[in-house]
Amino acid sequence: EKSGYEHFMLKEIFEQPKSIHDTMRGRLLVEEGVIKMAGIWDYIEKFKNANRIIIIACGTSWHAGLIGEYLIEEYARIPVEVEYASEFRYRNPIITDKDVVIAISQSGETADTMAALKLAKEKGAFIYGICNVVDSSIARITDAGSYTHAGPEIGVASTKAFTAQLTILTLIAFKLGKHNGNLGNAEFMSLIAELDAIPKKIEEVLDSTHELVQNIAKDFVNATNFLYLGRGYNYPAALEGALKLKEISYIHAEGYPAAEMKHGPIALIDENMPIVIIAPKKGHYDKIVSNVQEIKARKGKVISVVNCGDTQVSEISDYVIEIPETSECFSPIVASVPLQLLAYYIAVYRGANVDQPRNLAKSVTVE
Ligand code: F6R
């Protein structure tokens, strides 16, 4: 049931403090300084000896995978590749029994992801699942895994499953890093305390940005294009923001790493181009400032997502959405929330069927 919300998507956006908390429950033990994940622990040697980790997924889950790459490479220093399941399965990939393959899937039924996993398994890789739907096909075929405990996601556009996937990937990265010695104890302790506080921060963001984002959305109901830019951890968050907008509002949107702008997309910028920029303080902030200056010089309309109290980017933005400061690795979780709201309200004001967008299905069980 929608519990008083107009759509499942809005309800699910608002459920995120709880769904993230539920995903960490029993796993993140802050006082003890421990991350408990049986699926990882039982196969810790596989992870420890892995040549590399290959993450396989589609759509939003693939975006979570990209952020997983940043997390696992930064904190556990294990090389990670992220692949679209549909590409991986058809390109005769090199896989050996020294590879760990992680599949990410909300539904656990995505045909391409399933086929890619079967292939990896045949070639002897150890396969790990991050699924939301319990006992789904992908959950069953994997050697081990961690469920996201986001609860049922009814809206076709994935929201709370995405942030739950990021939560699991964060836990995995920290656990592996702590175990293999790449993440020192002091940093580990401070990161897990910060992770524990993320649900509270999401709650604050929902409170403080809901009305504001609604008003911003009104000004873009007739937009025909959007660019979303971010760097580092927030480059995949930009891809995800753009995907949310295009799938439910039918406005063409593209996500880009901010520095790639000058290699092409900058040609698109004029006074009619709205550009969403994710610019938290930690993570290439100065570089982003110059990207925003380049956009403003071409009269693009800038909607920025910045940390509370920001001045430099805020001063030159047309619209400013503030989120609390976090370590860089958590910023995509927090920044995604107002971008979900933005896509939602633009779609609602355009009269679109946000819970069941045209041409899309919740589980893509055919390739
Ligand atoms: C986007 C969306 C899709 C799915 C993709 C993978 O909002 O819902 O892009 O993320 O079809 O689905 P799962 O995660 O079920 O494998």
Boltz pocket constraint, residues with backbone or C-beta under 6 A from the ligand:
constraints:
  - pocket:
      binder: B
      contacts: [[A, 58], [A, 59], [A, 60], [A, 61], [A, 62], [A, 104], [A, 105], [A, 106], [A, 107], [A, 108], [A, 109], [A, 110], [A, 113], [A, 156], [A, 157], [A, 158], [A, 159], [A, 243], [A, 244], [A, 247], [A, 361], [A, 362], [A, 363], [A, 364]]
      max_distance: 6.0
